[in-house]
């Protein structure tokens, strides 16, 4: 249960690798040892505090946010108000990444 931004980013990268390998075909959302939605939301929110070796590329960040949207998963926060705030942040970040991709 490591809450360091580097650890969160690494868990997101591991999740994406697992999804690429097809693990979602036999692992349910509750079978992962961490909450994917919470990890994505907090890794993206704390992206500026992540060391370069652990950080998510913009492409990985977009993929993780898209997977979160596809699942429409609860972000894992116990407090509904915190969950709503994280959902707004995730939605705003997806828009910002989309605009950056359009500008590139």
N, CA and C atoms as an extended XYZ file, in Angstrom:
312
Properties=species:S:1:pos:R:3:atomname:S:1:resname:S:1:resid:I:1 pbc="F F F"
N         0.837       -1.185        0.000 N   UNK     1
C         0.000        0.000        0.000 CA  UNK     1
C         0.880        1.246        0.000 C   UNK     1
N         1.696        1.395       -1.011 N   UNK     2
C         2.627        2.504       -1.119 CA  UNK     2
C         1.945        3.666       -1.825 C   UNK     2
N         1.826        4.792       -1.147 N   UNK     3
C         1.114        5.943       -1.700 CA  UNK     3
C         2.038        6.934       -2.405 C   UNK     3
N         3.323        6.631       -2.537 N   UNK     4
C         4.232        7.532       -3.223 CA  UNK     4
C         3.808        7.683       -4.682 C   UNK     4
N         3.901        8.883       -5.232 N   UNK     5
C         3.528        9.090       -6.637 CA  UNK     5
C         4.255        8.148       -7.603 C   UNK     5
N         5.539        7.861       -7.349 N   UNK     6
C         6.276        6.936       -8.215 CA  UNK     6
C         5.631        5.557       -8.205 C   UNK     6
N         5.249        5.088       -7.024 N   UNK     7
C         4.640        3.760       -6.905 CA  UNK     7
C         3.298        3.720       -7.627 C   UNK     7
N         2.524        4.778       -7.496 N   UNK     8
C         1.221        4.826       -8.181 CA  UNK     8
C         1.413        4.773       -9.696 C   UNK     8
N         2.359        5.550      -10.202 N   UNK     9
C         2.615        5.557      -11.646 CA  UNK     9
C         3.078        4.182      -12.116 C   UNK     9
N         3.918        3.524      -11.329 N   UNK    10
C         4.378        2.175      -11.713 CA  UNK    10
C         3.230        1.187      -11.718 C   UNK    10
N         2.301        1.297      -10.751 N   UNK    11
C         1.148        0.391      -10.744 CA  UNK    11
C         0.261        0.621      -11.963 C   UNK    11
N         0.131        1.868      -12.389 N   UNK    12
C        -0.652        2.145      -13.596 CA  UNK    12
C         0.036        1.528      -14.803 C   UNK    12
N         1.352        1.682      -14.889 N   UNK    13
C         2.083        1.087      -16.013 CA  UNK    13
C         1.974       -0.438      -16.011 C   UNK    13
N         2.042       -1.052      -14.823 N   UNK    14
C         1.848       -2.504      -14.724 CA  UNK    14
C         0.441       -2.897      -15.148 C   UNK    14
N        -0.531       -2.108      -14.759 N   UNK    15
C        -1.918       -2.384      -15.151 CA  UNK    15
C        -2.072       -2.335      -16.662 C   UNK    15
N        -1.496       -1.315      -17.288 N   UNK    16
C        -1.586       -1.197      -18.742 CA  UNK    16
C        -0.898       -2.374      -19.425 C   UNK    16
N         0.250       -2.792      -18.895 N   UNK    17
C         0.944       -3.955      -19.467 CA  UNK    17
C         0.082       -5.207      -19.315 C   UNK    17
N        -0.564       -5.352      -18.168 N   UNK    18
C        -1.453       -6.493      -17.966 CA  UNK    18
C        -2.631       -6.467      -18.920 C   UNK    18
N        -3.191       -5.291      -19.142 N   UNK    19
C        -4.301       -5.168      -20.092 CA  UNK    19
C        -3.843       -5.486      -21.508 C   UNK    19
N        -2.640       -5.023      -21.857 N   UNK    20
C        -2.087       -5.325      -23.180 CA  UNK    20
C        -1.889       -6.835      -23.362 C   UNK    20
N        -1.564       -7.512      -22.267 N   UNK    21
C        -1.325       -8.960      -22.322 CA  UNK    21
C        -2.621       -9.768      -22.261 C   UNK    21
N        -3.747       -9.081      -22.101 N   UNK    22
C        -5.029       -9.771      -22.079 CA  UNK    22
C        -5.483      -10.242      -20.715 C   UNK    22
N        -4.870       -9.738      -19.668 N   UNK    23
C        -5.231      -10.176      -18.320 CA  UNK    23
C        -6.672       -9.846      -17.945 C   UNK    23
N        -7.246       -8.829      -18.558 N   UNK    24
C        -8.622       -8.479      -18.210 CA  UNK    24
C        -9.611       -9.546      -18.655 C   UNK    24
N        -9.176      -10.478      -19.501 N   UNK    25
C       -10.056      -11.562      -19.938 CA  UNK    25
C       -10.322      -12.565      -18.813 C   UNK    25
N        -9.369      -12.668      -17.875 N   UNK    26
C        -9.568      -13.624      -16.782 CA  UNK    26
C        -9.462      -13.011      -15.397 C   UNK    26
N        -9.135      -11.735      -15.306 N   UNK    27
C        -9.103      -11.036      -14.021 CA  UNK    27
C       -10.202       -9.992      -13.998 C   UNK    27
N       -11.024      -10.039      -12.979 N   UNK    28
C       -12.046       -9.020      -12.814 CA  UNK    28
C       -11.448       -7.774      -12.185 C   UNK    28
N       -12.186       -6.685      -12.167 N   UNK    29
C       -11.700       -5.422      -11.605 CA  UNK    29
C       -11.308       -5.569      -10.144 C   UNK    29
N       -11.965       -6.456       -9.416 N   UNK    30
C       -11.667       -6.632       -7.995 CA  UNK    30
C       -10.529       -7.607       -7.739 C   UNK    30
N       -10.007       -8.238       -8.784 N   UNK    31
C        -8.943       -9.225       -8.608 CA  UNK    31
C        -7.544       -8.617       -8.602 C   UNK    31
N        -7.410       -7.383       -9.058 N   UNK    32
C        -6.109       -6.734       -9.052 CA  UNK    32
C        -5.734       -6.403       -7.607 C   UNK    32
N        -4.456       -6.388       -7.288 N   UNK    33
C        -4.059       -6.077       -5.904 CA  UNK    33
C        -4.175       -4.588       -5.557 C   UNK    33
N        -4.626       -3.774       -6.492 N   UNK    34
C        -4.842       -2.346       -6.239 CA  UNK    34
C        -6.081       -1.921       -7.003 C   UNK    34
N        -6.599       -0.774       -6.647 N   UNK    35
C        -7.780       -0.245       -7.320 CA  UNK    35
C        -7.315        0.578       -8.518 C   UNK    35
N        -7.583        0.070       -9.710 N   UNK    36
C        -7.110        0.716      -10.935 CA  UNK    36
C        -7.576        2.166      -11.023 C   UNK    36
N        -8.840        2.406      -10.749 N   UNK    37
C        -9.379        3.758      -10.855 CA  UNK    37
C        -8.698        4.729       -9.923 C   UNK    37
N        -8.498        4.324       -8.690 N   UNK    38
C        -7.834        5.188       -7.719 CA  UNK    38
C        -6.393        5.449       -8.137 C   UNK    38
N        -5.704        4.409       -8.584 N   UNK    39
C        -4.303        4.570       -8.982 CA  UNK    39
C        -4.173        5.526      -10.164 C   UNK    39
N        -5.052        5.378      -11.156 N   UNK    40
C        -4.988        6.265      -12.320 CA  UNK    40
C        -5.260        7.714      -11.897 C   UNK    40
N        -6.336        7.912      -11.161 N   UNK    41
C        -6.697        9.280      -10.759 CA  UNK    41
C        -5.585        9.942       -9.966 C   UNK    41
N        -5.010        9.220       -9.015 N   UNK    42
C        -3.973        9.821       -8.176 CA  UNK    42
C        -2.632        9.924       -8.897 C   UNK    42
N        -2.318        8.971       -9.766 N   UNK    43
C        -1.069        9.063      -10.528 CA  UNK    43
C        -1.103       10.255      -11.471 C   UNK    43
N        -2.238       10.478      -12.102 N   UNK    44
C        -2.375       11.613      -13.016 CA  UNK    44
C        -2.346       12.923      -12.234 C   UNK    44
N        -3.031       12.946      -11.109 N   UNK    45
C        -3.085       14.169      -10.291 CA  UNK    45
C        -1.713       14.532       -9.746 C   UNK    45
N        -0.904       13.537       -9.420 N   UNK    46
C         0.419       13.779       -8.829 CA  UNK    46
C         1.541       13.613       -9.855 C   UNK    46
N         1.202       13.675      -11.129 N   UNK    47
C         2.186       13.448      -12.183 CA  UNK    47
C         3.430       14.308      -12.092 C   UNK    47
N         3.289       15.527      -11.607 N   UNK    48
C         4.445       16.417      -11.489 CA  UNK    48
C         5.437       15.986      -10.428 C   UNK    48
N         5.014       15.115       -9.516 N   UNK    49
C         5.886       14.660       -8.429 CA  UNK    49
C         6.537       13.312       -8.737 C   UNK    49
N         6.297       12.778       -9.933 N   UNK    50
C         6.816       11.456      -10.310 CA  UNK    50
C         8.170       11.623      -10.988 C   UNK    50
N         9.134       10.803      -10.591 N   UNK    51
C        10.447       10.825      -11.237 CA  UNK    51
C        10.322       10.350      -12.684 C   UNK    51
N        11.193       10.842      -13.529 N   UNK    52
C        11.102       10.580      -14.969 CA  UNK    52
C        11.067        9.091      -15.305 C   UNK    52
N        11.837        8.264      -14.613 N   UNK    53
C        11.882        6.831      -14.927 CA  UNK    53
C        10.549        6.140      -14.656 C   UNK    53
N         9.788        6.669      -13.724 N   UNK    54
C         8.518        6.034      -13.341 CA  UNK    54
C         7.322        6.679      -14.030 C   UNK    54
N         7.508        7.866      -14.557 N   UNK    55
C         6.387        8.647      -15.069 CA  UNK    55
C         5.671        8.011      -16.247 C   UNK    55
N         4.440        8.427      -16.397 N   UNK    56
C         3.622        7.972      -17.516 CA  UNK    56
C         3.871        8.880      -18.718 C   UNK    56
N         4.002        8.277      -19.872 N   UNK    57
C         4.064        9.087      -21.090 CA  UNK    57
C         2.670        9.650      -21.332 C   UNK    57
N         2.562       10.630      -22.176 N   UNK    58
C         1.225       11.161      -22.491 CA  UNK    58
C         0.347       10.085      -23.115 C   UNK    58
N         0.949        9.237      -23.926 N   UNK    59
C         0.190        8.150      -24.555 CA  UNK    59
C        -0.336        7.186      -23.495 C   UNK    59
N         0.517        6.821      -22.519 N   UNK    60
C         0.065        5.926      -21.448 CA  UNK    60
C        -0.993        6.592      -20.582 C   UNK    60
N        -0.817        7.867      -20.343 N   UNK    61
C        -1.807        8.599      -19.555 CA  UNK    61
C        -3.163        8.601      -20.274 C   UNK    61
N        -3.135        8.857      -21.588 N   UNK    62
C        -4.380        8.823      -22.371 CA  UNK    62
C        -5.006        7.434      -22.348 C   UNK    62
N        -4.182        6.397      -22.504 N   UNK    63
C        -4.699        5.018      -22.481 CA  UNK    63
C        -5.318        4.679      -21.132 C   UNK    63
N        -4.643        5.069      -20.064 N   UNK    64
C        -5.162        4.771      -18.724 CA  UNK    64
C        -6.479        5.507      -18.479 C   UNK    64
N        -6.549        6.761      -18.886 N   UNK    65
C        -7.786        7.524      -18.712 CA  UNK    65
C        -8.905        6.966      -19.586 C   UNK    65
N        -8.563        6.526      -20.784 N   UNK    66
C        -9.575        5.928      -21.665 CA  UNK    66
C       -10.081        4.610      -21.083 C   UNK    66
N        -9.185        3.818      -20.513 N   UNK    67
C        -9.588        2.549      -19.890 CA  UNK    67
C       -10.478        2.827      -18.680 C   UNK    67
N       -10.144        3.844      -17.942 N   UNK    68
C       -10.968        4.223      -16.796 CA  UNK    68
C       -12.367        4.615      -17.260 C   UNK    68
N       -12.428        5.371      -18.342 N   UNK    69
C       -13.727        5.779      -18.896 CA  UNK    69
C       -14.481        4.563      -19.436 C   UNK    69
N       -13.771        3.662      -20.080 N   UNK    70
C       -14.404        2.464      -20.627 CA  UNK    70
C       -15.046        1.644      -19.511 C   UNK    70
N       -14.345        1.521      -18.423 N   UNK    71
C       -14.863        0.750      -17.300 CA  UNK    71
C       -15.926        1.515      -16.518 C   UNK    71
N       -15.871        2.838      -16.641 N   UNK    72
C       -16.724        3.698      -15.822 CA  UNK    72
C       -16.654        3.259      -14.361 C   UNK    72
N       -15.441        2.960      -13.966 N   UNK    73
C       -15.212        2.427      -12.627 CA  UNK    73
C       -15.312        3.519      -11.580 C   UNK    73
N       -15.798        3.125      -10.444 N   UNK    74
C       -15.723        3.991       -9.278 CA  UNK    74
C       -14.243        4.207       -9.023 C   UNK    74
N       -13.863        5.397       -8.659 N   UNK    75
C       -12.450        5.695       -8.498 CA  UNK    75
C       -11.868        5.139       -7.205 C   UNK    75
N       -12.689        4.488       -6.404 N   UNK    76
C       -12.152        3.801       -5.245 CA  UNK    76
C       -12.132        4.608       -3.966 C   UNK    76
N       -12.522        5.846       -4.017 N   UNK    77
C       -12.523        6.647       -2.802 CA  UNK    77
C       -13.777        6.338       -1.996 C   UNK    77
N       -13.630        6.272       -0.696 N   UNK    78
C       -14.764        5.945        0.169 CA  UNK    78
C       -15.742        7.116        0.265 C   UNK    78
N       -15.238        8.303        0.131 N   UNK    79
C       -16.051        9.510        0.277 CA  UNK    79
C       -16.583        9.926       -1.097 C   UNK    79
N       -17.892       10.005       -1.241 N   UNK    80
C       -18.493       10.365       -2.530 CA  UNK    80
C       -18.008       11.722       -3.021 C   UNK    80
N       -17.797       12.656       -2.095 N   UNK    81
C       -17.335       13.988       -2.493 CA  UNK    81
C       -15.930       13.917       -3.092 C   UNK    81
N       -15.057       13.121       -2.493 N   UNK    82
C       -13.701       12.952       -3.036 CA  UNK    82
C       -13.763       12.272       -4.392 C   UNK    82
N       -14.640       11.295       -4.537 N   UNK    83
C       -14.785       10.591       -5.803 CA  UNK    83
C       -15.239       11.560       -6.897 C   UNK    83
N       -16.207       12.418       -6.586 N   UNK    84
C       -16.696       13.392       -7.571 CA  UNK    84
C       -15.586       14.350       -7.976 C   UNK    84
N       -14.803       14.781       -7.014 N   UNK    85
C       -13.691       15.685       -7.308 CA  UNK    85
C       -12.665       15.003       -8.209 C   UNK    85
N       -12.334       13.758       -7.915 N   UNK    86
C       -11.379       13.021       -8.740 CA  UNK    86
C       -11.932       12.800      -10.137 C   UNK    86
N       -13.224       12.522      -10.248 N   UNK    87
C       -13.839       12.342      -11.565 CA  UNK    87
C       -13.726       13.621      -12.397 C   UNK    87
N       -13.957       14.774      -11.773 N   UNK    88
C       -13.823       16.045      -12.496 CA  UNK    88
C       -12.384       16.240      -12.959 C   UNK    88
N       -11.423       15.935      -12.080 N   UNK    89
C       -10.021       16.088      -12.449 CA  UNK    89
C        -9.685       15.195      -13.634 C   UNK    89
N       -10.116       13.925      -13.575 N   UNK    90
C        -9.830       12.976      -14.656 CA  UNK    90
C       -10.448       13.464      -15.962 C   UNK    90
N       -11.697       13.929      -15.909 N   UNK    91
C       -12.361       14.429      -17.123 CA  UNK    91
C       -11.624       15.645      -17.677 C   UNK    91
N       -11.220       16.562      -16.815 N   UNK    92
C       -10.494       17.750      -17.267 CA  UNK    92
C        -9.137       17.378      -17.861 C   UNK    92
N        -8.456       16.409      -17.262 N   UNK    93
C        -7.148       15.999      -17.768 CA  UNK    93
C        -7.286       15.333      -19.139 C   UNK    93
N        -8.324       14.511      -19.312 N   UNK    94
C        -8.556       13.887      -20.623 CA  UNK    94
C        -8.765       14.955      -21.686 C   UNK    94
N        -9.530       15.998      -21.370 N   UNK    95
C        -9.763       17.088      -22.329 CA  UNK    95
C        -8.460       17.802      -22.651 C   UNK    95
N        -7.653       18.055      -21.628 N   UNK    96
C        -6.376       18.748      -21.849 CA  UNK    96
C        -5.450       17.918      -22.729 C   UNK    96
N        -5.398       16.603      -22.501 N   UNK    97
C        -4.555       15.734      -23.330 CA  UNK    97
C        -5.071       15.681      -24.761 C   UNK    97
N        -6.374       15.665      -24.926 N   UNK    98
C        -6.953       15.645      -26.276 CA  UNK    98
C        -6.616       16.934      -27.018 C   UNK    98
N        -6.714       18.065      -26.327 N   UNK    99
C        -6.376       19.355      -26.966 CA  UNK    99
C        -4.901       19.379      -27.337 C   UNK    99
N        -4.033       18.871      -26.453 N   UNK   100
C        -2.597       18.853      -26.739 CA  UNK   100
C        -2.299       17.973      -27.951 C   UNK   100
N        -3.000       16.856      -28.065 N   UNK   101
C        -2.804       15.962      -29.214 CA  UNK   101
C        -3.276       16.634      -30.503 C   UNK   101
N        -4.359       17.398      -30.427 N   UNK   102
C        -4.874       18.103      -31.606 CA  UNK   102
C        -3.928       19.206      -32.053 C   UNK   102
N        -3.245       19.825      -31.062 N   UNK   103
C        -2.316       20.912      -31.376 CA  UNK   103
C        -1.001       20.408      -31.948 C   UNK   103
N        -0.677       19.146      -31.664 N   UNK   104
C         0.620       18.592      -32.087 CA  UNK   104
C         0.643       18.246      -33.554 C   UNK   104
